[in-house]
Amino acid sequence: MPFVVSSLLLPRLPSLAALLAALLLAHAMALAQEVPVSPAAEAAPVEISTATLAAGVPGPFKAGRGVMGEGQVLVDSAGTLTFEQVRSKFDAGEGLPVQSRDIMPTGGGAALWYRLALPAVAAPTPLMLTVPHPNMDSVDLYRPATAASGAAAWQVERSGDAVPVAAWPVRHLTPAFELLLQPGEIQPTYLRVAHNYPISVPWQLSDPDSFHEQSKEAHLLLGVYIGLVLLIAMMSALHAVSWRDGIHLFFAGYVLVVAAGQLALTGLAGEFLWPGSAWWNDSAPVAMTLATAALLHLFLRQMVVDRDAPWLSRGLLMMTLLGAGILSAFLVMGNKSSFNLATPYYLGSMAVYLSVAGWYVWRRPMVGIWVLAAMACLTVGSVFPILRTQGLLPLGVATQYGAQIGAAFEILLLVVALYLRSREKRDNQARVGALTRVDPLTGLGNHRVLLQRLDALLVRQRRDPGAGAVLRVRLGNAIDIRQDYGMEAAQSAVVQAGACVAGVASDGDTVARHRDGDFLLILQGHLTRDELTQIAQRLIARGLADSPSLPPGTMMQFRIAVAEAPFNQPDAEQLLHAMGDVLRELSGRSGTGLRFISAAAG
């Protein structure tokens, strides 16, 4: 019963995995759209005044694991407004209420200015302000401070890809700032955000302890992801060596590039791998994603290159070269100038992946269905981040982590596909190899194996002259069986004869078939003539016994030539020739089925 259940479920596993990935991502997308809207977003533009802050004694503020920020936003379309100009515009009531789900018109040099509505506190309260969006170009925080002369001043802290991660005020996956709210604080705090495509900016406030706890959890999950990727890469490299299949080594490299791209997208790579390079931290997410897309075309080409479809192989190679060209242009022209070239390439690549995987299912269903499921997971996971970069979806779980989830499913499914592909390849090679060593009718060793084992026995006899013996067995009445019962019965007799010879063999002995149809039993050990005679007699008795595979009353008449050690012939061919002469002599005599070569020689 368990075998029946597994046989029913195994063919459906790829489709079930793809469906599960789609459901998880769809559920995450639904959660991403349910970002709570602050009360300030439902009201008229908020005016922050000293009177409001001074009214009453505020209670303690508890941010916990995260509270959506409130305040006002102002769009600087040209990105040229100074801080003082922005303050004046806010004071003039030009700010709009913050709505965290709104996609703001960044890109093209535009900048967003936020006037943060921080909570009033009764005692100094440390808080963490985070913008949970990795790879942002620039996030600057303006906090009120007191100059040495006692005059009002402003403290500016800068984060984002415009500065190295090592220079961020808080070294984290995403821009984060430490705040210390003071009682009676009357000056508002400002946040300037710049990015190269439209985004939503759901900034949050959280307690320091909760912030660090969430940071540990995020780093733990990413650490598990890295461990999984390294394990798969190591296994693929070992498979490439043990199975002698270079596609596994290529897959190991592809997996490492995928992992590097995902770490760049999540911000972990900028935090630990290149914290001192602002340029590469800004370019790596797009560059690594382009490299991943181009390498996947090349990987699929390696899978289908032996499928007699040169047009498909050339098409995938062209897509790889196109991706390499866009990547080169991106690195030379810069992030802002060539970013729009990447999205059409991604979309075209997704269509190519699915099309090639569908074609592969038609050509090799067992492997192709897993490849198709992997490409479906990758496509579903990548759609949400692409829609986010086009300003069609706000920041959320699906848009931020959909690519990582899809890539994780893709890698696991491709591991299964490669295993099945290599197993099929090994089985085919084993069958081809067996054809060169096994007699196709009886399943015994063929003439090539026979000569190898005889030569080995002759070499052994040079050290130990008494070792081994050889029996050459011929089905004496094979022609009569064919004439009386037809070719099918004659072939069954040959198969049964081979089974009889194999039945008297012991461990370490060799049973093979000569190219003229005789059977050879090569015995190991030291055997006396009486022992050899008993083995031959048992074999003759097996042939005379009734067999259900033969017509009723049909008996097999064996003629056996025995060569006992030491052999008088210098090589295997002469030994076989001498034994063949003995069998031809026996075939002309009735009633005699066994003879030793030494006796014949005498």
Secondary structure, DSSP 8 states (H G I E B T S, - for coil): -HHHHHHHHGGGHHHHHHHHHHHHHHHHHHHHHT----GGGGSS-----HHHHHSS-------TT-EE--EEEEEESSS---HHHHHHHHHTT--EE--TTS-B--BTTBEEEEEE-----SS-EEEEEE---TT-SEEEEEEEEE-TTS-EEEEEEEESTTS-GGGSSS-SSS-EEEEEE-TT--S-EEEEEE-SS-B----EEE-HHHHHHHHHHHHHHHHHHHHHHHHHHHHHHHHHHHTT-HHHHHHHHHHHHHHHHHHHHHTHHHHHTSTT-HHHHHHHHHHHHHHHHHHHHHHHHHHHTTSS-HHHHHHHHHHHHHHHHHHHHHHHH-HHHHHHHHHHHHHHHHHHHHHHHHHHHHH-HHHHHHHHHHHHHHHHHHHHHHHHHTTSS-S-HHHHHHHHHHHHHHHHHHHHHHHHHHHHHHHHHHHHHHHTTB-TTT-SB-HHHHHHHHHHHHHHHHH-TT--EEEEEEETTHHHHHHHH-HHHHHHHHHHHHHHHHHT--TT-EEEE-TTS-EEEEE-S---HHHHHHHHHHHHHHHHS--TTS-TT----EEEEEEESS-SSSSHHHHHHHHHHHHHHHHTSSS--EEEHHHHH-
